[in-house]
Amino acid sequence: MKPGQKPFMCLDELSEICRLLNIYEWDFAEKDMQLAFNLSMMTQVDEISQNRTFEMAFIEFLEACARISEKKSLNPHGN
């Protein structure tokens, strides 16, 4: 982050959080986390020349966490 810039999270940081929490299993792969990241991002006016499409704000991070937890809770647990 540059000085004065609002805090943000990138895809690699979210992936690292999921890896540290041992979320990745046979029923939840990294592609599922990437999909949650992309679906949580707000639409941007200029996605070509702005880096905003790679910078997740806090509210978008909360939505990504909700999407990840929803995907994990839909998977059945072994008996």
PyMOL Python script that loads the backbone (N, CA, C, O; Angstrom):
from pymol import cmd

cmd.read_pdbstr("""\
ATOM      1  N   MET A   1       0.830  -1.182   0.000  1.00  0.00           N
ATOM      2  CA  MET A   1       0.000   0.000   0.000  1.00  0.00           C
ATOM      3  C   MET A   1       0.872   1.242   0.000  1.00  0.00           C
ATOM      4  O   MET A   1       1.933   1.281   0.623  1.00  0.00           O
ATOM      5  N   LYS A   2       0.410   2.237  -0.700  1.00  0.00           N
ATOM      6  CA  LYS A   2       1.086   3.523  -0.708  1.00  0.00           C
ATOM      7  C   LYS A   2       0.583   4.339   0.481  1.00  0.00           C
ATOM      8  O   LYS A   2      -0.535   4.125   0.949  1.00  0.00           O
ATOM      9  N   PRO A   3       1.404   5.276   0.977  1.00  0.00           N
ATOM     10  CA  PRO A   3       0.942   6.114   2.084  1.00  0.00           C
ATOM     11  C   PRO A   3      -0.323   6.882   1.701  1.00  0.00           C
ATOM     12  O   PRO A   3      -0.396   7.476   0.625  1.00  0.00           O
ATOM     13  N   GLY A   4      -1.304   6.866   2.578  1.00  0.00           N
ATOM     14  CA  GLY A   4      -2.562   7.559   2.350  1.00  0.00           C
ATOM     15  C   GLY A   4      -3.585   6.747   1.577  1.00  0.00           C
ATOM     16  O   GLY A   4      -4.731   7.173   1.432  1.00  0.00           O
ATOM     17  N   GLN A   5      -3.193   5.595   1.083  1.00  0.00           N
ATOM     18  CA  GLN A   5      -4.114   4.749   0.330  1.00  0.00           C
ATOM     19  C   GLN A   5      -4.953   3.914   1.298  1.00  0.00           C
ATOM     20  O   GLN A   5      -4.463   3.469   2.336  1.00  0.00           O
ATOM     21  N   LYS A   6      -6.213   3.712   0.946  1.00  0.00           N
ATOM     22  CA  LYS A   6      -7.086   2.894   1.790  1.00  0.00           C
ATOM     23  C   LYS A   6      -6.585   1.448   1.782  1.00  0.00           C
ATOM     24  O   LYS A   6      -6.090   0.967   0.763  1.00  0.00           O
ATOM     25  N   PRO A   7      -6.711   0.759   2.910  1.00  0.00           N
ATOM     26  CA  PRO A   7      -6.283  -0.646   2.948  1.00  0.00           C
ATOM     27  C   PRO A   7      -7.121  -1.497   1.991  1.00  0.00           C
ATOM     28  O   PRO A   7      -8.314  -1.257   1.801  1.00  0.00           O
ATOM     29  N   PHE A   8      -6.476  -2.483   1.402  1.00  0.00           N
ATOM     30  CA  PHE A   8      -7.171  -3.389   0.503  1.00  0.00           C
ATOM     31  C   PHE A   8      -6.535  -4.767   0.598  1.00  0.00           C
ATOM     32  O   PHE A   8      -5.459  -4.933   1.172  1.00  0.00           O
ATOM     33  N   MET A   9      -7.212  -5.740   0.031  1.00  0.00           N
ATOM     34  CA  MET A   9      -6.705  -7.108   0.004  1.00  0.00           C
ATOM     35  C   MET A   9      -6.668  -7.551  -1.449  1.00  0.00           C
ATOM     36  O   MET A   9      -7.580  -7.260  -2.224  1.00  0.00           O
ATOM     37  N   CYS A  10      -5.607  -8.257  -1.808  1.00  0.00           N
ATOM     38  CA  CYS A  10      -5.511  -8.791  -3.164  1.00  0.00           C
ATOM     39  C   CYS A  10      -5.804 -10.289  -3.150  1.00  0.00           C
ATOM     40  O   CYS A  10      -5.950 -10.896  -2.089  1.00  0.00           O
ATOM     41  N   LEU A  11      -5.887 -10.862  -4.323  1.00  0.00           N
ATOM     42  CA  LEU A  11      -6.222 -12.276  -4.478  1.00  0.00           C
ATOM     43  C   LEU A  11      -5.207 -13.174  -3.776  1.00  0.00           C
ATOM     44  O   LEU A  11      -5.591 -14.160  -3.148  1.00  0.00           O
ATOM     45  N   ASP A  12      -3.923 -12.849  -3.872  1.00  0.00           N
ATOM     46  CA  ASP A  12      -2.888 -13.658  -3.229  1.00  0.00           C
ATOM     47  C   ASP A  12      -3.031 -13.670  -1.713  1.00  0.00           C
ATOM     48  O   ASP A  12      -2.798 -14.697  -1.075  1.00  0.00           O
ATOM     49  N   GLU A  13      -3.412 -12.543  -1.138  1.00  0.00           N
ATOM     50  CA  GLU A  13      -3.584 -12.476   0.315  1.00  0.00           C
ATOM     51  C   GLU A  13      -4.785 -13.300   0.769  1.00  0.00           C
ATOM     52  O   GLU A  13      -4.724 -13.968   1.802  1.00  0.00           O
ATOM     53  N   LEU A  14      -5.872 -13.257   0.008  1.00  0.00           N
ATOM     54  CA  LEU A  14      -7.038 -14.072   0.351  1.00  0.00           C
ATOM     55  C   LEU A  14      -6.710 -15.553   0.207  1.00  0.00           C
ATOM     56  O   LEU A  14      -7.145 -16.373   1.017  1.00  0.00           O
ATOM     57  N   SER A  15      -5.952 -15.890  -0.813  1.00  0.00           N
ATOM     58  CA  SER A  15      -5.527 -17.276  -1.006  1.00  0.00           C
ATOM     59  C   SER A  15      -4.656 -17.752   0.154  1.00  0.00           C
ATOM     60  O   SER A  15      -4.783 -18.891   0.604  1.00  0.00           O
ATOM     61  N   GLU A  16      -3.781 -16.890   0.630  1.00  0.00           N
ATOM     62  CA  GLU A  16      -2.910 -17.238   1.758  1.00  0.00           C
ATOM     63  C   GLU A  16      -3.720 -17.444   3.039  1.00  0.00           C
ATOM     64  O   GLU A  16      -3.425 -18.345   3.823  1.00  0.00           O
ATOM     65  N   ILE A  17      -4.735 -16.614   3.251  1.00  0.00           N
ATOM     66  CA  ILE A  17      -5.605 -16.784   4.418  1.00  0.00           C
ATOM     67  C   ILE A  17      -6.306 -18.141   4.359  1.00  0.00           C
ATOM     68  O   ILE A  17      -6.369 -18.862   5.355  1.00  0.00           O
ATOM     69  N   CYS A  18      -6.827 -18.476   3.188  1.00  0.00           N
ATOM     70  CA  CYS A  18      -7.511 -19.772   3.030  1.00  0.00           C
ATOM     71  C   CYS A  18      -6.543 -20.924   3.237  1.00  0.00           C
ATOM     72  O   CYS A  18      -6.912 -21.944   3.819  1.00  0.00           O
ATOM     73  N   ARG A  19      -5.324 -20.779   2.773  1.00  0.00           N
ATOM     74  CA  ARG A  19      -4.326 -21.833   2.949  1.00  0.00           C
ATOM     75  C   ARG A  19      -3.970 -21.995   4.418  1.00  0.00           C
ATOM     76  O   ARG A  19      -3.855 -23.123   4.899  1.00  0.00           O
ATOM     77  N   LEU A  20      -3.794 -20.896   5.141  1.00  0.00           N
ATOM     78  CA  LEU A  20      -3.461 -20.965   6.562  1.00  0.00           C
ATOM     79  C   LEU A  20      -4.600 -21.552   7.393  1.00  0.00           C
ATOM     80  O   LEU A  20      -4.357 -22.172   8.429  1.00  0.00           O
ATOM     81  N   LEU A  21      -5.829 -21.361   6.948  1.00  0.00           N
ATOM     82  CA  LEU A  21      -6.991 -21.904   7.655  1.00  0.00           C
ATOM     83  C   LEU A  21      -7.322 -23.329   7.224  1.00  0.00           C
ATOM     84  O   LEU A  21      -8.292 -23.913   7.709  1.00  0.00           O
ATOM     85  N   ASN A  22      -6.530 -23.890   6.323  1.00  0.00           N
ATOM     86  CA  ASN A  22      -6.738 -25.250   5.799  1.00  0.00           C
ATOM     87  C   ASN A  22      -8.137 -25.426   5.220  1.00  0.00           C
ATOM     88  O   ASN A  22      -8.801 -26.431   5.473  1.00  0.00           O
ATOM     89  N   ILE A  23      -8.573 -24.456   4.453  1.00  0.00           N
ATOM     90  CA  ILE A  23      -9.887 -24.516   3.822  1.00  0.00           C
ATOM     91  C   ILE A  23      -9.858 -25.397   2.587  1.00  0.00           C
ATOM     92  O   ILE A  23     -10.850 -26.049   2.262  1.00  0.00           O
ATOM     93  N   TYR A  24      -8.724 -25.421   1.899  1.00  0.00           N
ATOM     94  CA  TYR A  24      -8.634 -26.192   0.659  1.00  0.00           C
ATOM     95  C   TYR A  24      -8.673 -27.682   0.945  1.00  0.00           C
ATOM     96  O   TYR A  24      -7.846 -28.204   1.692  1.00  0.00           O
ATOM     97  N   GLU A  25      -9.632 -28.356   0.351  1.00  0.00           N
ATOM     98  CA  GLU A  25      -9.791 -29.797   0.468  1.00  0.00           C
ATOM     99  C   GLU A  25     -10.240 -30.312  -0.882  1.00  0.00           C
ATOM    100  O   GLU A  25     -10.244 -29.572  -1.866  1.00  0.00           O
ATOM    101  N   TRP A  26     -10.618 -31.580  -0.934  1.00  0.00           N
ATOM    102  CA  TRP A  26     -11.065 -32.165  -2.200  1.00  0.00           C
ATOM    103  C   TRP A  26     -12.345 -31.511  -2.701  1.00  0.00           C
ATOM    104  O   TRP A  26     -12.589 -31.486  -3.907  1.00  0.00           O
ATOM    105  N   ASP A  27     -13.164 -30.983  -1.801  1.00  0.00           N
ATOM    106  CA  ASP A  27     -14.445 -30.399  -2.191  1.00  0.00           C
ATOM    107  C   ASP A  27     -14.416 -28.874  -2.291  1.00  0.00           C
ATOM    108  O   ASP A  27     -15.420 -28.261  -2.655  1.00  0.00           O
ATOM    109  N   PHE A  28     -13.298 -28.268  -1.978  1.00  0.00           N
ATOM    110  CA  PHE A  28     -13.159 -26.809  -2.085  1.00  0.00           C
ATOM    111  C   PHE A  28     -11.743 -26.513  -2.547  1.00  0.00           C
ATOM    112  O   PHE A  28     -10.791 -26.608  -1.773  1.00  0.00           O
ATOM    113  N   ALA A  29     -11.617 -26.158  -3.808  1.00  0.00           N
ATOM    114  CA  ALA A  29     -10.298 -25.907  -4.392  1.00  0.00           C
ATOM    115  C   ALA A  29     -10.029 -24.414  -4.471  1.00  0.00           C
ATOM    116  O   ALA A  29     -10.892 -23.595  -4.156  1.00  0.00           O
ATOM    117  N   GLU A  30      -8.830 -24.077  -4.892  1.00  0.00           N
ATOM    118  CA  GLU A  30      -8.455 -22.670  -5.009  1.00  0.00           C
ATOM    119  C   GLU A  30      -9.312 -21.954  -6.045  1.00  0.00           C
ATOM    120  O   GLU A  30      -9.555 -20.754  -5.921  1.00  0.00           O
ATOM    121  N   LYS A  31      -9.771 -22.670  -7.057  1.00  0.00           N
ATOM    122  CA  LYS A  31     -10.640 -22.049  -8.067  1.00  0.00           C
ATOM    123  C   LYS A  31     -11.952 -21.563  -7.450  1.00  0.00           C
ATOM    124  O   LYS A  31     -12.523 -20.575  -7.912  1.00  0.00           O
ATOM    125  N   ASP A  32     -12.431 -22.245  -6.418  1.00  0.00           N
ATOM    126  CA  ASP A  32     -13.644 -21.800  -5.725  1.00  0.00           C
ATOM    127  C   ASP A  32     -13.394 -20.493  -4.980  1.00  0.00           C
ATOM    128  O   ASP A  32     -14.257 -19.616  -4.943  1.00  0.00           O
ATOM    129  N   MET A  33     -12.199 -20.368  -4.383  1.00  0.00           N
ATOM    130  CA  MET A  33     -11.848 -19.132  -3.693  1.00  0.00           C
ATOM    131  C   MET A  33     -11.705 -17.995  -4.704  1.00  0.00           C
ATOM    132  O   MET A  33     -12.136 -16.873  -4.439  1.00  0.00           O
ATOM    133  N   GLN A  34     -11.106 -18.276  -5.855  1.00  0.00           N
ATOM    134  CA  GLN A  34     -10.940 -17.251  -6.890  1.00  0.00           C
ATOM    135  C   GLN A  34     -12.291 -16.786  -7.424  1.00  0.00           C
ATOM    136  O   GLN A  34     -12.483 -15.600  -7.693  1.00  0.00           O
ATOM    137  N   LEU A  35     -13.214 -17.713  -7.575  1.00  0.00           N
ATOM    138  CA  LEU A  35     -14.554 -17.354  -8.019  1.00  0.00           C
ATOM    139  C   LEU A  35     -15.249 -16.471  -6.981  1.00  0.00           C
ATOM    140  O   LEU A  35     -15.910 -15.497  -7.340  1.00  0.00           O
ATOM    141  N   ALA A  36     -15.102 -16.804  -5.711  1.00  0.00           N
ATOM    142  CA  ALA A  36     -15.686 -15.978  -4.643  1.00  0.00           C
ATOM    143  C   ALA A  36     -15.081 -14.573  -4.664  1.00  0.00           C
ATOM    144  O   ALA A  36     -15.788 -13.586  -4.460  1.00  0.00           O
ATOM    145  N   PHE A  37     -13.771 -14.487  -4.910  1.00  0.00           N
ATOM    146  CA  PHE A  37     -13.103 -13.187  -5.000  1.00  0.00           C
ATOM    147  C   PHE A  37     -13.703 -12.371  -6.136  1.00  0.00           C
ATOM    148  O   PHE A  37     -14.072 -11.212  -5.945  1.00  0.00           O
ATOM    149  N   ASN A  38     -13.802 -12.970  -7.311  1.00  0.00           N
ATOM    150  CA  ASN A  38     -14.299 -12.233  -8.483  1.00  0.00           C
ATOM    151  C   ASN A  38     -15.764 -11.839  -8.343  1.00  0.00           C
ATOM    152  O   ASN A  38     -16.144 -10.737  -8.737  1.00  0.00           O
ATOM    153  N   LEU A  39     -16.590 -12.718  -7.791  1.00  0.00           N
ATOM    154  CA  LEU A  39     -18.007 -12.399  -7.639  1.00  0.00           C
ATOM    155  C   LEU A  39     -18.251 -11.354  -6.559  1.00  0.00           C
ATOM    156  O   LEU A  39     -19.283 -10.682  -6.575  1.00  0.00           O
ATOM    157  N   SER A  40     -17.326 -11.208  -5.628  1.00  0.00           N
ATOM    158  CA  SER A  40     -17.481 -10.250  -4.532  1.00  0.00           C
ATOM    159  C   SER A  40     -17.062  -8.837  -4.917  1.00  0.00           C
ATOM    160  O   SER A  40     -17.430  -7.871  -4.249  1.00  0.00           O
ATOM    161  N   MET A  41     -16.310  -8.721  -5.972  1.00  0.00           N
ATOM    162  CA  MET A  41     -15.824  -7.402  -6.388  1.00  0.00           C
ATOM    163  C   MET A  41     -16.942  -6.597  -7.037  1.00  0.00           C
ATOM    164  O   MET A  41     -17.700  -7.119  -7.854  1.00  0.00           O
ATOM    165  N   MET A  42     -17.041  -5.315  -6.666  1.00  0.00           N
ATOM    166  CA  MET A  42     -18.019  -4.436  -7.288  1.00  0.00           C
ATOM    167  C   MET A  42     -17.593  -4.141  -8.725  1.00  0.00           C
ATOM    168  O   MET A  42     -16.404  -4.146  -9.042  1.00  0.00           O
ATOM    169  N   THR A  43     -18.561  -3.890  -9.576  1.00  0.00           N
ATOM    170  CA  THR A  43     -18.281  -3.557 -10.964  1.00  0.00           C
ATOM    171  C   THR A  43     -17.581  -2.208 -11.028  1.00  0.00           C
ATOM    172  O   THR A  43     -17.958  -1.271 -10.324  1.00  0.00           O
ATOM    173  N   GLN A  44     -16.562  -2.112 -11.875  1.00  0.00           N
ATOM    174  CA  GLN A  44     -15.781  -0.893 -12.024  1.00  0.00           C
ATOM    175  C   GLN A  44     -16.070  -0.257 -13.375  1.00  0.00           C
ATOM    176  O   GLN A  44     -16.329  -0.953 -14.357  1.00  0.00           O
ATOM    177  N   VAL A  45     -16.026   1.057 -13.417  1.00  0.00           N
ATOM    178  CA  VAL A  45     -16.280   1.770 -14.665  1.00  0.00           C
ATOM    179  C   VAL A  45     -15.151   1.518 -15.654  1.00  0.00           C
ATOM    180  O   VAL A  45     -15.402   1.196 -16.815  1.00  0.00           O
ATOM    181  N   ASP A  46     -13.913   1.663 -15.203  1.00  0.00           N
ATOM    182  CA  ASP A  46     -12.757   1.507 -16.086  1.00  0.00           C
ATOM    183  C   ASP A  46     -11.882   0.382 -15.550  1.00  0.00           C
ATOM    184  O   ASP A  46     -10.995   0.615 -14.729  1.00  0.00           O
ATOM    185  N   GLU A  47     -12.132  -0.827 -16.014  1.00  0.00           N
ATOM    186  CA  GLU A  47     -11.397  -1.982 -15.516  1.00  0.00           C
ATOM    187  C   GLU A  47     -10.052  -2.169 -16.221  1.00  0.00           C
ATOM    188  O   GLU A  47      -9.218  -2.946 -15.757  1.00  0.00           O
ATOM    189  N   ILE A  48      -9.836  -1.474 -17.321  1.00  0.00           N
ATOM    190  CA  ILE A  48      -8.616  -1.666 -18.104  1.00  0.00           C
ATOM    191  C   ILE A  48      -7.447  -0.864 -17.527  1.00  0.00           C
ATOM    192  O   ILE A  48      -6.358  -1.404 -17.335  1.00  0.00           O
ATOM    193  N   SER A  49      -7.669   0.406 -17.256  1.00  0.00           N
ATOM    194  CA  SER A  49      -6.552   1.257 -16.836  1.00  0.00           C
ATOM    195  C   SER A  49      -6.461   1.448 -15.322  1.00  0.00           C
ATOM    196  O   SER A  49      -5.537   2.108 -14.847  1.00  0.00           O
ATOM    197  N   GLN A  50      -7.393   0.889 -14.558  1.00  0.00           N
ATOM    198  CA  GLN A  50      -7.378   1.022 -13.102  1.00  0.00           C
ATOM    199  C   GLN A  50      -6.976  -0.298 -12.456  1.00  0.00           C
ATOM    200  O   GLN A  50      -7.310  -1.369 -12.963  1.00  0.00           O
ATOM    201  N   ASN A  51      -6.265  -0.221 -11.347  1.00  0.00           N
ATOM    202  CA  ASN A  51      -5.900  -1.413 -10.586  1.00  0.00           C
ATOM    203  C   ASN A  51      -6.967  -1.799  -9.573  1.00  0.00           C
ATOM    204  O   ASN A  51      -6.805  -2.784  -8.853  1.00  0.00           O
ATOM    205  N   ARG A  52      -8.044  -1.045  -9.508  1.00  0.00           N
ATOM    206  CA  ARG A  52      -9.096  -1.273  -8.516  1.00  0.00           C
ATOM    207  C   ARG A  52      -9.701  -2.675  -8.627  1.00  0.00           C
ATOM    208  O   ARG A  52     -10.213  -3.203  -7.640  1.00  0.00           O
ATOM    209  N   THR A  53      -9.649  -3.279  -9.809  1.00  0.00           N
ATOM    210  CA  THR A  53     -10.233  -4.611  -9.988  1.00  0.00           C
ATOM    211  C   THR A  53      -9.463  -5.684  -9.228  1.00  0.00           C
ATOM    212  O   THR A  53      -9.959  -6.794  -9.038  1.00  0.00           O
ATOM    213  N   PHE A  54      -8.241  -5.348  -8.793  1.00  0.00           N
ATOM    214  CA  PHE A  54      -7.417  -6.296  -8.033  1.00  0.00           C
ATOM    215  C   PHE A  54      -7.344  -5.947  -6.563  1.00  0.00           C
ATOM    216  O   PHE A  54      -6.680  -6.644  -5.796  1.00  0.00           O
ATOM    217  N   GLU A  55      -8.018  -4.874  -6.150  1.00  0.00           N
ATOM    218  CA  GLU A  55      -7.948  -4.381  -4.777  1.00  0.00           C
ATOM    219  C   GLU A  55      -9.313  -4.520  -4.115  1.00  0.00           C
ATOM    220  O   GLU A  55     -10.241  -3.776  -4.433  1.00  0.00           O
ATOM    221  N   MET A  56      -9.432  -5.462  -3.206  1.00  0.00           N
ATOM    222  CA  MET A  56     -10.686  -5.745  -2.537  1.00  0.00           C
ATOM    223  C   MET A  56     -10.837  -4.871  -1.294  1.00  0.00           C
ATOM    224  O   MET A  56      -9.987  -4.888  -0.403  1.00  0.00           O
ATOM    225  N   ALA A  57     -11.928  -4.107  -1.245  1.00  0.00           N
ATOM    226  CA  ALA A  57     -12.231  -3.286  -0.074  1.00  0.00           C
ATOM    227  C   ALA A  57     -12.785  -4.182   1.039  1.00  0.00           C
ATOM    228  O   ALA A  57     -13.057  -5.362   0.817  1.00  0.00           O
ATOM    229  N   PHE A  58     -12.947  -3.618   2.224  1.00  0.00           N
ATOM    230  CA  PHE A  58     -13.372  -4.399   3.382  1.00  0.00           C
ATOM    231  C   PHE A  58     -14.744  -5.033   3.176  1.00  0.00           C
ATOM    232  O   PHE A  58     -14.940  -6.204   3.501  1.00  0.00           O
ATOM    233  N   ILE A  59     -15.698  -4.268   2.638  1.00  0.00           N
ATOM    234  CA  ILE A  59     -17.044  -4.807   2.437  1.00  0.00           C
ATOM    235  C   ILE A  59     -17.016  -5.934   1.415  1.00  0.00           C
ATOM    236  O   ILE A  59     -17.775  -6.896   1.534  1.00  0.00           O
ATOM    237  N   GLU A  60     -16.151  -5.827   0.414  1.00  0.00           N
ATOM    238  CA  GLU A  60     -16.005  -6.893  -0.578  1.00  0.00           C
ATOM    239  C   GLU A  60     -15.344  -8.121   0.053  1.00  0.00           C
ATOM    240  O   GLU A  60     -15.671  -9.258  -0.287  1.00  0.00           O
ATOM    241  N   PHE A  61     -14.417  -7.878   0.970  1.00  0.00           N
ATOM    242  CA  PHE A  61     -13.780  -8.978   1.690  1.00  0.00           C
ATOM    243  C   PHE A  61     -14.806  -9.742   2.523  1.00  0.00           C
ATOM    244  O   PHE A  61     -14.785 -10.972   2.564  1.00  0.00           O
ATOM    245  N   LEU A  62     -15.704  -9.011   3.189  1.00  0.00           N
ATOM    246  CA  LEU A  62     -16.748  -9.661   3.978  1.00  0.00           C
ATOM    247  C   LEU A  62     -17.653 -10.508   3.087  1.00  0.00           C
ATOM    248  O   LEU A  62     -18.049 -11.611   3.465  1.00  0.00           O
ATOM    249  N   GLU A  63     -17.976  -9.995   1.918  1.00  0.00           N
ATOM    250  CA  GLU A  63     -18.809 -10.768   0.997  1.00  0.00           C
ATOM    251  C   GLU A  63     -18.077 -12.014   0.507  1.00  0.00           C
ATOM    252  O   GLU A  63     -18.683 -13.078   0.382  1.00  0.00           O
ATOM    253  N   ALA A  64     -16.774 -11.892   0.229  1.00  0.00           N
ATOM    254  CA  ALA A  64     -15.987 -13.051  -0.197  1.00  0.00           C
ATOM    255  C   ALA A  64     -15.957 -14.106   0.907  1.00  0.00           C
ATOM    256  O   ALA A  64     -16.077 -15.299   0.629  1.00  0.00           O
ATOM    257  N   CYS A  65     -15.798 -13.673   2.150  1.00  0.00           N
ATOM    258  CA  CYS A  65     -15.818 -14.621   3.277  1.00  0.00           C
ATOM    259  C   CYS A  65     -17.165 -15.318   3.369  1.00  0.00           C
ATOM    260  O   CYS A  65     -17.222 -16.519   3.631  1.00  0.00           O
ATOM    261  N   ALA A  66     -18.245 -14.582   3.158  1.00  0.00           N
ATOM    262  CA  ALA A  66     -19.579 -15.177   3.197  1.00  0.00           C
ATOM    263  C   ALA A  66     -19.757 -16.184   2.065  1.00  0.00           C
ATOM    264  O   ALA A  66     -20.333 -17.252   2.272  1.00  0.00           O
ATOM    265  N   ARG A  67     -19.270 -15.853   0.871  1.00  0.00           N
ATOM    266  CA  ARG A  67     -19.379 -16.779  -0.261  1.00  0.00           C
ATOM    267  C   ARG A  67     -18.554 -18.042  -0.020  1.00  0.00           C
ATOM    268  O   ARG A  67     -18.991 -19.143  -0.356  1.00  0.00           O
ATOM    269  N   ILE A  68     -17.369 -17.888   0.557  1.00  0.00           N
ATOM    270  CA  ILE A  68     -16.512 -19.043   0.847  1.00  0.00           C
ATOM    271  C   ILE A  68     -17.164 -19.923   1.899  1.00  0.00           C
ATOM    272  O   ILE A  68     -17.192 -21.145   1.756  1.00  0.00           O
ATOM    273  N   SER A  69     -17.692 -19.307   2.965  1.00  0.00           N
ATOM    274  CA  SER A  69     -18.323 -20.112   4.021  1.00  0.00           C
ATOM    275  C   SER A  69     -19.594 -20.783   3.518  1.00  0.00           C
ATOM    276  O   SER A  69     -19.903 -21.900   3.933  1.00  0.00           O
ATOM    277  N   GLU A  70     -20.339 -20.122   2.628  1.00  0.00           N
ATOM    278  CA  GLU A  70     -21.532 -20.747   2.062  1.00  0.00           C
ATOM    279  C   GLU A  70     -21.149 -21.955   1.208  1.00  0.00           C
ATOM    280  O   GLU A  70     -21.793 -23.001   1.292  1.00  0.00           O
ATOM    281  N   LYS A  71     -20.119 -21.821   0.400  1.00  0.00           N
ATOM    282  CA  LYS A  71     -19.671 -22.931  -0.439  1.00  0.00           C
ATOM    283  C   LYS A  71     -19.188 -24.097   0.412  1.00  0.00           C
ATOM    284  O   LYS A  71     -19.466 -25.254   0.098  1.00  0.00           O
ATOM    285  N   LYS A  72     -18.467 -23.797   1.489  1.00  0.00           N
ATOM    286  CA  LYS A  72     -17.974 -24.859   2.381  1.00  0.00           C
ATOM    287  C   LYS A  72     -19.126 -25.527   3.131  1.00  0.00           C
ATOM    288  O   LYS A  72     -19.066 -26.731   3.378  1.00  0.00           O
ATOM    289  N   SER A  73     -20.162 -24.793   3.497  1.00  0.00           N
ATOM    290  CA  SER A  73     -21.249 -25.383   4.277  1.00  0.00           C
ATOM    291  C   SER A  73     -22.177 -26.226   3.418  1.00  0.00           C
ATOM    292  O   SER A  73     -22.919 -27.050   3.953  1.00  0.00           O
ATOM    293  N   LEU A  74     -22.157 -26.045   2.095  1.00  0.00           N
ATOM    294  CA  LEU A  74     -22.991 -26.850   1.219  1.00  0.00           C
ATOM    295  C   LEU A  74     -22.417 -28.249   1.004  1.00  0.00           C
ATOM    296  O   LEU A  74     -23.132 -29.168   0.602  1.00  0.00           O
ATOM    297  N   ASN A  75     -21.137 -28.400   1.271  1.00  0.00           N
ATOM    298  CA  ASN A  75     -20.498 -29.684   1.062  1.00  0.00           C
ATOM    299  C   ASN A  75     -20.792 -30.608   2.243  1.00  0.00           C
ATOM    300  O   ASN A  75     -20.640 -30.200   3.394  1.00  0.00           O
ATOM    301  N   PRO A  76     -21.209 -31.845   1.975  1.00  0.00           N
ATOM    302  CA  PRO A  76     -21.508 -32.775   3.076  1.00  0.00           C
ATOM    303  C   PRO A  76     -20.256 -33.210   3.800  1.00  0.00           C
ATOM    304  O   PRO A  76     -19.193 -33.351   3.195  1.00  0.00           O
ATOM    305  N   HIS A  77     -20.385 -33.422   5.092  1.00  0.00           N
ATOM    306  CA  HIS A  77     -19.279 -33.915   5.900  1.00  0.00           C
ATOM    307  C   HIS A  77     -19.314 -35.442   5.917  1.00  0.00           C
ATOM    308  O   HIS A  77     -20.381 -36.052   5.843  1.00  0.00           O
ATOM    309  N   GLY A  78     -18.139 -36.044   6.016  1.00  0.00           N
ATOM    310  CA  GLY A  78     -18.062 -37.498   6.064  1.00  0.00           C
ATOM    311  C   GLY A  78     -18.640 -38.038   7.366  1.00  0.00           C
ATOM    312  O   GLY A  78     -18.570 -37.371   8.398  1.00  0.00           O
ATOM    313  N   ASN A  79     -19.194 -39.208   7.329  1.00  0.00           N
ATOM    314  CA  ASN A  79     -19.768 -39.823   8.531  1.00  0.00           C
ATOM    315  C   ASN A  79     -18.803 -40.785   9.157  1.00  0.00           C
ATOM    316  O   ASN A  79     -19.116 -41.396  10.178  1.00  0.00           O
TER     317      ASN A  79
END
""", "prot")
cmd.dss("prot")
cmd.show_as("cartoon", "prot")
cmd.util.cbc("prot")
cmd.orient("prot")
